[in-house]
Each structure stands twice: as structure tokens, then as C-alpha cells.
């Protein structure tokens, strides 16, 4: 395949793409800009926050252990114009954060093997975890 064909293929993903166009329109909208401001503020405030997974709490730098809702209220006290639902969304889904509340893969040194099975046409994968 020639370089020209590769270039055309790569460019076409962004040209005349309703999803990309809509995303950029949303990012430039007042709601998109507000979401970006909320994300930046939330991530800044959460820089030194740790997670107590056992008790499902965020541990703040001052030692206070707060739920998601309490943490949203804490941040909103400094940013009263930020909508609660946006703060909560960015609090839960901070992709670059060390405390990201989304599930993460199990490190290789903590698993013994992966087992795959298929039920109802769907593949299910489970891990066998070593204790200790």
C-alpha cells in the first residue's frame, strides 16, 4: 500500500465524521467548556487523595474519609457554580488519576491463571487470584 493511500485512510477518519464534528461542537459549547473547567478543578483537588477500597471512602490530605457524595460537596464548597452531576462524573471517572474508581487489571504477580468460557455466545474471563 502506498503512503498516499495510508495518508488518505488516516485523514478520512476525521473528515466528514459526524461523531468527531459533534464532539468538537460540544467541546466548544458552554456545557462542554463548563465540563472541562469542572474536570480540571476536580482533578486538581484530587491530586493527593487516596482511596480506602475496603470502606469505599476517599481519604483526603487532612485525613478525613469521605464518600463520593461527601467529596463532591467538599469540592463544591469551593466551586458553588459547578453542577453536582458534573463533579460526580469527573470524580468517578478521572482517567489519569492514581485512584481511578474504574476496575483495573490484576497485576501479573497477583494472578495464577486466566480462565475463559463461553455462555450464550458471550466470552467470560475470570482470574484466579493468589492470596498473600
LINGI-V410158 format. One record per backbone hydrogen bond with DSSP energy under -0.5 kcal/mol. CO is the residue of the C=O (numbers start at 0). NH is the residue of the N-H. Records with the same first field share a line. If there is no record, write none. Layout:
# LINGI-V410158
CO=NH + NH
This chain:
# LINGI-V410158
1=5
2=6
3=7
4=8
5=9
6=10
7=11
8=12
9=12
10=13 + 14
13=16
15=17
16=20
17=21
18=22
19=23
20=24
21=25
22=26
23=27
24=28
25=28 + 31
28=32
29=33
30=34
31=35
32=36
33=37
34=38
35=39
36=40
37=41
38=42
39=43
40=44
41=45
43=46
45=48
49=58
50=52
51=55 + 56
56=51 + 58
57=59 + 65
58=49
59=62
63=59 + 65
65=57
66=70
67=71
68=72
69=73
70=74
71=75
72=76
73=77
74=77 + 78
78=81
82=86
83=87
84=88
85=89
86=90
87=91
88=92
91=100
92=94
93=96
96=99
106=109
107=110
109=129
112=127
114=125
116=123
118=121
121=118
123=116
125=114
126=128
127=111 + 112
